[in-house]
Amino acid sequence: MRTVDLLIVGAGPAGLSAAQYAARSALSVLVVEMASVGGEMLNIDRLENYPGRGGDSGETLAGAMRAQAEEAGAEFVAGRVQSLAENGAGGFTLGFDDYRETAASAGQIQAGAVIIAAGAGRKRLGVPGEAELFGCGVSYCATCDGPFFKNKKIFVVGGGDAACDEARLLSRISPNVHLVHRRGVFRAQKAVAARVLDNPAVRVRFDTALTGIKGDQKVEAVLLEDLKSGKASEERADAVFIFVGIVPRSELAASAALKPCPVLDAAGFIVTDQCMATAATGIFAAGDVRSSPFRQVVTAAGDGAIAAHSAAKYLEDRGR
């Protein structure tokens, strides 16, 4: 069984930042990511508000962050952490599966401290046809699937930063993008919203709900409701991109065999103090999985740096 000072669950901006800072503090660091290094950041076509990196893609930044962390000594493995428990020796035992690399032994790993930076996934809209037509015109990633719908009629659902950013990206692929939002104003940052409102390829439809998606083998139409008049309508559509919020990947914290266990807020995000420490001693959380009033790449990276610093201090105080 392999033993490391710090195990980081997740390799989005929070996990990547934590890996670099922890490795630079002379800790042995192992980062486990079950998908692709970079997390949701990989879906960002153009980073416009990350200090000093304006214009880079999320993929470019993720690659640079990983290279920095590896240069400092952090290791990365592909896999999924299935269990987390105290080991009786002041540390933790973590169970793994789905290995695609051999940098660590499959099964279990011992760690002196853990940072949960598993991020969050896209929330489902929950309307008829969404699940049935997923991958056949229903998508949660414009960067991934947008190119399949060049010059097609595309509906985007949502009103936050992600919906506005993705609508703008899709407008480069098609001049026929419809952005549907339940409210009368966007929740997105003003600068982000303004770029959509000024985009002639995007038709913004406030006070409108998408209530269903129709099609046999692919998306063919959407059902809409005008929330002011109550009028229902059906329109032809080729694709639906949904950006209505996120769901934290906090299952590990919720199922951990720890006493006490990390506390989750009402929405399932992990509650921490300002040092990123959870209610479970030696367990820290950072990034989108953490309860926070604002979620951006830059705030996730900051969380990761703080979590790494706190974990290093925790291990030092315990005589590591």
Stockholm file with secondary structure:
# STOCKHOLM 1.0

chainA/1-320         MRTVDLLIVGAGPAGLSAAQYAARSALSVLVVEMASVGGEMLNIDRLENYPGRGGDSGETLAGAMRAQAEEAGAEFVAGRVQSLAENGAGGFTLGFDDYRETAASAGQIQAGAVIIAAGAGRKRLGVPGEAELFGCGVSYCATCDGPFFKNKKIFVVGGGDAACDEARLLSRISPNVHLVHRRGVFRAQKAVAARVLDNPAVRVRFDTALTGIKGDQKVEAVLLEDLKSGKASEERADAVFIFVGIVPRSELAASAALKPCPVLDAAGFIVTDQCMATAATGIFAAGDVRSSPFRQVVTAAGDGAIAAHSAAKYLEDRGR
#=GR chainA/1-320 SS CEEEEEEEECCSHHHHHHHHHHHHTTCCEEEEESSCTTGGGGGCSCCCSSTTCTTCCHHHHHHHHHHHHHHHTCEEEECEEEEEEECSSSSEEEEEECCCSCSSCSSEEEEEEEEECCCEEECCCCCTTTTTTBTTTEESCHHHHGGGGTTSCEEEECCSHHHHHHHHHHTTTCSCEEEECSSSSCCSCHHHHHHHHTCTTEEEECSEEEEEEECSSSCCEEEEEETTTCCEEEEECSEEEECSCEEECCHHHHHCBCSSCCCBCTTSCBCCCTTCBCSSTTEEECGGGBCCSCCCHHHHHHHHHHHHHHHHHHHHHTTC
#=GC SS_cons         CEEEEEEEECCSHHHHHHHHHHHHTTCCEEEEESSCTTGGGGGCSCCCSSTTCTTCCHHHHHHHHHHHHHHHTCEEEECEEEEEEECSSSSEEEEEECCCSCSSCSSEEEEEEEEECCCEEECCCCCTTTTTTBTTTEESCHHHHGGGGTTSCEEEECCSHHHHHHHHHHTTTCSCEEEECSSSSCCSCHHHHHHHHTCTTEEEECSEEEEEEECSSSCCEEEEEETTTCCEEEEECSEEEECSCEEECCHHHHHCBCSSCCCBCTTSCBCCCTTCBCSSTTEEECGGGBCCSCCCHHHHHHHHHHHHHHHHHHHHHTTC
//
